[in-house]
Amino acid sequence: MNHLAPLPRPLSVAELDLAAPGGPVLSFRPAPGGPEVKAGDVYALVRLRGRPAATVVGTVADGEDPAGVLAALARERLARTAPLSDAERFAERFAESREEGGADAPPRASVVVATRERPEQLARALDSLLAQDHPDFELIVVDNAPRTGDTRDLVVRKYADRVRYVREDVPGLAVAHNTGLAAADGTVVAFTDDDVVADPHWLTALTEPFAADPGLGCVTGLILPARLATPAQVLLESHGGFAKGFAPRLYDPARPPADEPLFPFTAGSFGSGANMAFRADALRRAGGFDPATGTGTAAKGGDDLYAFVAVLSAGFRLRYTARALVWHHHRDTWQDLRNQAYGYGAGLTAYLTATLVRRPRLLPALLARLPRGLAHARTMTARRGEAPDGGVPGEHGTHHPWPRSLSRLERRGMFYGPLGYAKARLRKAGSR
């Protein structure tokens, strides 16, 4: 790894629960499955009586109490958090009233996990998914283009009647997700990855909003790093990771958000594929995932972004909630990070190409939004590094710049994306 800047130091990852923004500590523990927190740099999720509220980073000296150090930083962070907008306050009050006893039961859910030759990671994910507090769900593993029988053996041996095994021989994450969607019998279909650990309340928080809003087509949730042990993991999270902040958002195609001039083409701000759920009928009506997108295809990504725009374009709303939390195990090597940077760029333009190829009626809307969208992007770039909601998880405050070599790879990926999508479509057509 060639850098002019010093390599990022590893951080411990922890959870801190407070009784109130300025209140006492209710609990402090390492992230799920992680080692005990010791002296050094620590990244902590701050909860308020269990509800994810912010993240903080602090340095714990030898002999100091980690909980006390992080709690002081958390109180300071929460005290300067920007107030919620009217829409965000409404969403918070709505969620809190439901938690206090007025909630409808969440709809029956199907959880789909697509995987390929990673049985140890898959087992860790399945253990967390089987511990969910949701009252009615099924769990489906889609074994995508397997080279061995290891995944099937794991599911049959360890999970027997608790997990359904489905094999899909055509490679590609979108293909695997469509296979899971076809097999699912839930009103809501949730998707996550084999490299996550799901919070016990994840599925309930992700699916409950569908019970209250019949026009809701998709819900996405919070993704935080499970480990920050290598420079590659720290750099990815410093660059933003997968998190979308702690403020609730509702995206309504009938009322486009004023702060996103390119809406609905700003799919990257809606959420990520490791933490998303769809009303099954809405996703099927929108045509499902584009099989020429996603990891495992020449397009290299963009399957989740395509699905978000497809559902919004069909007239359904999309909601983001930080209450639905998964912990993601970032890839840990420099080459992994290089591959991700290139894949992000490729996936972005591949999904835009897929959207316009399959929904050409959206082209005039995209062209009309481009001037304002580009001006908005320049403004946001100039303000990068601020934390308007007081706790965007990716903003460590550790000042690790995204290496220029990775920015160049992202741009190269963006140029490649349309070509990769075209290649994937041709290969799919040739396999029929």
HUTAFEN-V364890 format. One record per residue. N is the residue number from 0. RES is the residue in one letter. PSI is psi in radians with two decimals (NA if undefined). BURIAL is 1 if it has 24 or more other C-alpha atoms within 12 Angstrom, else 0. D_FIRST is the distance of its C-alpha to the first C-alpha in Angstrom with 1 decimal. Layout:
# HUTAFEN-V364890
n->{N	N}
res->{RES	RES}
psi->{PSI	PSI}
burial->{BURIAL	BURIAL}
d_first->{D_FIRST	D_FIRST}
This chain:
# HUTAFEN-V364890
n->{0	1	2	3	4	5	6	7	8	9	10	11	12	13	14	15	16	17	18	19	20	21	22	23	24	25	26	27	28	29	30	31	32	33	34	35	36	37	38	39	40	41	42	43	44	45	46	47	48	49	50	51	52	53	54	55	56	57	58	59	60	61	62	63	64	65	66	67	68	69	70	71	72	73	74	75	76	77	78	79	80	81	82	83	84	85	86	87	88	89	90	91	92	93	94	95	96	97	98	99	100	101	102	103	104	105	106	107	108	109	110	111	112	113	114	115	116	117	118	119	120	121	122	123	124	125	126	127	128	129	130	131	132	133	134	135	136	137	138	139	140	141	142	143	144	145	146	147	148	149	150	151	152	153	154	155	156	157	158	159	160	161	162	163	164	165	166	167	168	169	170	171	172	173	174	175	176	177	178	179	180	181	182	183	184	185	186	187	188	189	190	191	192	193	194	195	196	197	198	199	200	201	202	203	204	205	206	207	208	209	210	211	212	213	214	215	216	217	218	219	220	221	222	223	224	225	226	227	228	229	230	231	232	233	234	235	236	237	238	239	240	241	242	243	244	245	246	247	248	249	250	251	252	253	254	255	256	257	258	259	260	261	262	263	264	265	266	267	268	269	270	271	272	273	274	275	276	277	278	279	280	281	282	283	284	285	286	287	288	289	290	291	292	293	294	295	296	297	298	299	300	301	302	303	304	305	306	307	308	309	310	311	312	313	314	315	316	317	318	319	320	321	322	323	324	325	326	327	328	329	330	331	332	333	334	335	336	337	338	339	340	341	342	343	344	345	346	347	348	349	350	351	352	353	354	355	356	357	358	359	360	361	362	363	364	365	366	367	368	369	370	371	372	373	374	375	376	377	378	379	380	381	382	383	384	385	386	387	388	389	390	391	392	393	394	395	396	397	398	399	400	401	402	403	404	405	406	407	408	409	410	411	412	413	414	415	416	417	418	419	420	421	422	423	424	425	426	427	428	429	430	431}
res->{M	N	H	L	A	P	L	P	R	P	L	S	V	A	E	L	D	L	A	A	P	G	G	P	V	L	S	F	R	P	A	P	G	G	P	E	V	K	A	G	D	V	Y	A	L	V	R	L	R	G	R	P	A	A	T	V	V	G	T	V	A	D	G	E	D	P	A	G	V	L	A	A	L	A	R	E	R	L	A	R	T	A	P	L	S	D	A	E	R	F	A	E	R	F	A	E	S	R	E	E	G	G	A	D	A	P	P	R	A	S	V	V	V	A	T	R	E	R	P	E	Q	L	A	R	A	L	D	S	L	L	A	Q	D	H	P	D	F	E	L	I	V	V	D	N	A	P	R	T	G	D	T	R	D	L	V	V	R	K	Y	A	D	R	V	R	Y	V	R	E	D	V	P	G	L	A	V	A	H	N	T	G	L	A	A	A	D	G	T	V	V	A	F	T	D	D	D	V	V	A	D	P	H	W	L	T	A	L	T	E	P	F	A	A	D	P	G	L	G	C	V	T	G	L	I	L	P	A	R	L	A	T	P	A	Q	V	L	L	E	S	H	G	G	F	A	K	G	F	A	P	R	L	Y	D	P	A	R	P	P	A	D	E	P	L	F	P	F	T	A	G	S	F	G	S	G	A	N	M	A	F	R	A	D	A	L	R	R	A	G	G	F	D	P	A	T	G	T	G	T	A	A	K	G	G	D	D	L	Y	A	F	V	A	V	L	S	A	G	F	R	L	R	Y	T	A	R	A	L	V	W	H	H	H	R	D	T	W	Q	D	L	R	N	Q	A	Y	G	Y	G	A	G	L	T	A	Y	L	T	A	T	L	V	R	R	P	R	L	L	P	A	L	L	A	R	L	P	R	G	L	A	H	A	R	T	M	T	A	R	R	G	E	A	P	D	G	G	V	P	G	E	H	G	T	H	H	P	W	P	R	S	L	S	R	L	E	R	R	G	M	F	Y	G	P	L	G	Y	A	K	A	R	L	R	K	A	G	S	R}
psi->{2.05	1.99	2.50	-0.64	2.69	2.57	2.48	2.50	2.64	2.67	2.50	2.68	2.30	2.97	2.32	2.16	2.18	2.65	-0.47	2.93	-0.60	0.30	-3.08	2.90	2.22	-0.67	2.73	2.23	2.81	2.80	2.71	2.15	0.01	2.91	2.84	2.54	2.22	-3.03	2.53	-2.92	2.39	2.32	2.21	2.35	2.26	2.17	2.63	1.80	0.81	-0.34	2.17	2.28	-0.49	3.05	2.66	2.74	2.30	2.89	2.17	2.11	2.82	2.29	-0.22	2.71	1.99	-0.71	-0.72	-0.74	-0.84	-0.58	-0.71	-0.74	-0.66	-0.74	-0.69	-0.77	-0.80	-0.54	-0.51	0.17	2.35	2.49	2.63	2.67	2.98	-0.74	-0.69	-0.69	-0.71	-0.78	-0.70	-0.78	-0.69	-0.82	-0.74	-0.69	-0.61	-0.66	-0.48	0.06	-0.10	0.18	2.44	2.74	2.41	2.58	2.80	2.40	2.60	2.23	2.14	2.22	1.95	2.42	2.81	1.88	0.72	1.08	-0.60	-0.78	-0.71	-0.75	-0.74	-0.75	-0.78	-0.68	-0.74	-0.60	-0.59	-0.23	0.20	2.61	0.10	2.39	-0.24	1.66	2.77	2.77	2.17	2.21	2.18	1.98	1.86	2.04	0.97	2.52	-0.40	3.08	0.26	-0.74	-0.80	-0.76	-0.72	-0.86	-0.78	-0.74	-0.81	-0.52	-0.19	-1.94	-0.03	-0.33	2.35	2.30	2.26	2.33	2.38	1.97	-0.31	2.14	2.59	2.31	-0.70	-0.70	-0.79	-0.71	-0.68	-0.63	-0.73	-0.71	-0.73	-0.57	-0.32	2.53	0.10	2.70	-0.61	2.43	2.07	2.51	2.38	3.08	2.94	-0.05	0.50	2.83	2.10	2.35	2.52	-0.44	0.04	-0.95	-0.66	-0.82	-0.57	-0.52	-0.41	-0.67	-0.46	-0.51	-0.49	-0.30	1.73	-0.29	0.07	2.20	-0.40	2.52	2.35	2.85	-3.05	2.37	2.07	2.75	2.31	-0.50	2.55	1.09	-0.24	2.76	-0.67	-0.73	-0.73	-0.73	-0.73	-0.78	-0.61	-0.52	-0.07	-0.38	-2.41	-0.01	2.64	0.37	-3.00	-0.21	2.33	2.57	2.54	2.14	2.06	2.06	-0.37	-0.31	1.34	2.42	2.33	-0.45	0.10	1.44	-0.41	0.04	2.37	0.31	0.08	0.82	-0.47	-0.35	-0.15	-0.54	-2.93	2.78	-0.30	-0.10	1.39	2.61	2.56	2.54	2.14	-0.76	-0.65	-0.77	-0.70	-0.70	-0.55	-0.04	0.10	-2.76	2.56	2.05	-0.17	0.20	2.91	2.81	2.44	-0.09	3.00	-0.36	-0.45	-0.08	-2.93	-0.01	-0.72	-0.74	-0.72	-0.78	-0.68	-0.86	-0.64	-0.76	-0.74	-0.71	-0.40	0.00	0.07	2.72	2.79	2.33	2.43	2.32	2.26	-0.15	-0.42	1.77	2.33	2.61	2.16	2.32	1.69	2.62	2.62	0.00	2.83	-0.68	-0.65	-0.76	-0.69	-0.76	-0.69	-0.75	-0.82	-0.75	-0.63	-0.81	-0.80	-0.76	-0.62	-0.92	-0.45	-0.75	-0.68	-0.72	-0.79	-0.74	-0.78	-0.55	-0.75	-0.30	1.17	-0.36	-0.28	-0.19	-0.82	-0.68	-0.72	-0.81	-0.65	-0.50	-0.28	-0.83	-0.86	-0.63	-0.72	-0.70	-0.71	-0.72	-0.70	-0.69	-0.79	-0.64	-0.70	-0.52	0.11	2.43	-0.29	2.75	1.49	-0.47	0.17	0.11	0.76	2.14	-0.60	-0.19	1.57	-0.48	0.22	-0.03	0.82	1.86	2.57	2.08	2.48	-0.55	-0.60	-0.61	-0.71	-0.69	-0.71	-0.79	-0.70	-0.70	-0.67	-0.69	-0.59	-0.50	-0.91	-0.67	-0.74	-0.70	-0.76	-0.74	-0.76	-0.70	-0.72	-0.70	-0.67	-0.76	-0.66	-0.37	-0.10	NA}
burial->{0	0	0	0	0	0	0	1	1	1	1	1	1	1	1	1	1	1	0	0	1	0	0	0	1	0	1	1	1	1	1	1	1	0	0	0	1	1	0	1	1	1	1	1	1	1	1	1	0	1	1	1	1	1	1	1	1	1	1	1	0	0	0	0	0	1	1	1	1	1	1	1	1	1	1	0	1	1	0	0	1	0	0	0	0	0	0	1	0	0	1	1	0	0	1	0	0	0	0	0	0	0	0	0	0	1	1	1	1	1	1	1	1	1	1	1	1	1	1	0	1	1	1	1	1	1	1	1	1	1	0	1	0	1	0	0	1	1	1	1	1	1	1	1	1	1	0	0	0	0	1	1	0	1	1	0	0	0	1	0	0	0	1	1	1	1	1	1	0	1	1	1	1	1	1	1	1	1	1	1	1	1	1	1	1	1	1	1	1	1	1	1	1	1	1	1	1	1	1	1	1	1	1	1	1	1	1	1	1	1	1	0	0	0	1	1	1	1	1	1	1	1	1	1	1	1	1	1	1	1	1	1	1	1	1	1	1	1	1	1	1	1	1	1	1	1	1	1	1	1	1	1	1	0	0	0	0	0	0	1	1	1	1	1	1	1	1	1	1	1	1	1	1	1	1	1	1	1	1	1	1	1	1	1	0	1	1	1	1	1	1	1	1	1	1	1	1	1	1	1	1	1	1	1	1	1	1	1	1	1	1	1	1	1	1	1	1	1	1	1	1	1	1	1	1	1	1	1	1	1	1	1	0	1	0	0	1	1	1	1	1	1	1	1	1	1	1	1	1	1	1	1	1	1	1	1	0	1	1	0	0	1	0	0	0	1	0	0	0	0	0	0	1	0	0	0	0	0	0	0	0	0	0	0	1	0	1	1	1	1	1	1	1	1	1	1	1	1	0	1	1	1	1	0	0	1	0	0	1	1	0	1	1	1	1	1	1	1	1	1	1	1	0	1	1	0	0	0	0	0	0	0}
d_first->{0.0	3.8	6.4	10.0	11.0	11.0	9.0	11.8	14.2	15.7	19.1	22.2	23.8	27.6	30.7	33.4	36.8	39.2	42.9	42.8	40.6	42.1	43.2	42.6	39.9	41.0	38.1	34.6	32.4	28.9	27.6	29.2	28.2	25.9	26.4	28.7	27.5	27.3	26.6	23.4	22.0	23.7	23.6	27.1	29.1	32.4	35.4	39.0	41.3	38.8	37.9	34.3	34.5	31.3	28.1	27.4	24.8	26.1	25.5	27.9	29.1	30.4	33.9	33.6	34.6	31.6	34.1	35.8	32.8	31.4	35.0	35.6	32.5	33.5	37.1	35.8	33.6	36.4	38.9	37.1	36.3	37.8	41.0	41.0	42.7	46.0	44.5	41.9	44.6	46.8	44.0	43.5	47.2	47.6	45.0	46.5	50.0	49.0	47.4	50.7	52.6	53.3	50.6	51.6	50.2	46.9	47.5	46.9	43.3	41.4	37.7	35.7	32.5	31.0	28.9	27.8	27.3	25.9	29.0	27.6	26.0	29.1	31.4	29.7	30.2	33.7	34.8	33.9	35.6	38.7	39.0	39.6	42.7	43.6	47.2	47.0	44.0	42.9	39.5	38.5	35.6	35.0	33.5	31.8	32.0	31.9	31.3	32.8	35.3	33.1	33.1	36.9	37.6	35.8	37.7	41.0	40.7	39.4	40.3	43.5	45.6	43.2	40.6	41.5	39.6	39.4	37.8	36.6	35.9	34.7	30.9	29.6	29.2	32.0	34.3	33.8	34.5	37.6	38.7	38.3	40.3	43.0	43.3	43.4	46.7	45.6	46.7	43.0	40.0	36.8	33.5	30.4	27.5	27.2	24.2	26.2	28.7	31.6	33.6	37.2	38.6	36.1	38.4	41.4	39.7	38.3	41.6	44.2	44.1	45.3	48.6	49.4	48.5	49.7	48.0	44.5	42.5	39.0	37.5	33.8	32.4	29.7	26.4	24.5	21.5	22.7	19.7	17.1	15.7	11.9	9.5	9.5	13.3	13.8	12.2	14.3	17.3	16.9	17.0	20.3	19.6	22.7	25.3	28.2	29.7	32.8	35.6	37.5	37.8	40.4	39.8	43.2	43.7	47.1	45.7	42.4	40.4	40.9	37.4	35.8	37.5	35.8	37.0	37.0	34.1	31.8	31.2	27.7	29.5	31.9	29.7	27.4	28.3	27.5	30.4	33.3	36.9	39.5	43.3	43.8	46.6	44.7	41.6	43.9	46.0	42.8	42.1	39.3	35.7	35.2	34.4	32.5	29.7	27.2	24.5	25.7	27.2	26.3	26.2	23.2	24.6	27.2	29.8	30.2	30.3	33.0	35.0	35.0	36.4	38.8	40.4	40.7	42.2	44.7	45.9	44.4	42.8	39.3	38.7	35.6	36.1	33.8	36.3	34.9	31.7	29.1	26.1	23.1	20.6	17.3	15.0	12.6	9.4	6.5	8.7	11.6	10.6	10.3	13.6	15.2	14.6	16.3	18.8	19.8	20.7	22.5	24.3	25.5	27.3	28.3	30.1	31.8	32.9	34.2	36.1	37.8	38.6	40.2	41.6	42.5	44.8	41.9	40.9	43.5	42.2	38.6	39.7	42.0	39.2	36.6	37.8	37.9	34.7	32.7	34.4	33.6	29.9	29.8	31.6	29.3	26.2	27.9	28.6	25.2	24.4	28.0	29.1	32.5	33.3	32.2	29.7	27.3	25.1	21.7	22.5	21.2	22.3	19.2	18.1	14.5	14.3	13.1	10.5	12.6	10.5	11.4	14.9	15.3	14.6	17.1	19.6	19.3	20.0	23.0	24.4	24.1	25.6	29.3	28.9	27.2	30.1	32.6	31.2	31.4	35.0	36.1	34.8	36.6	39.7	39.6	39.4	42.6}
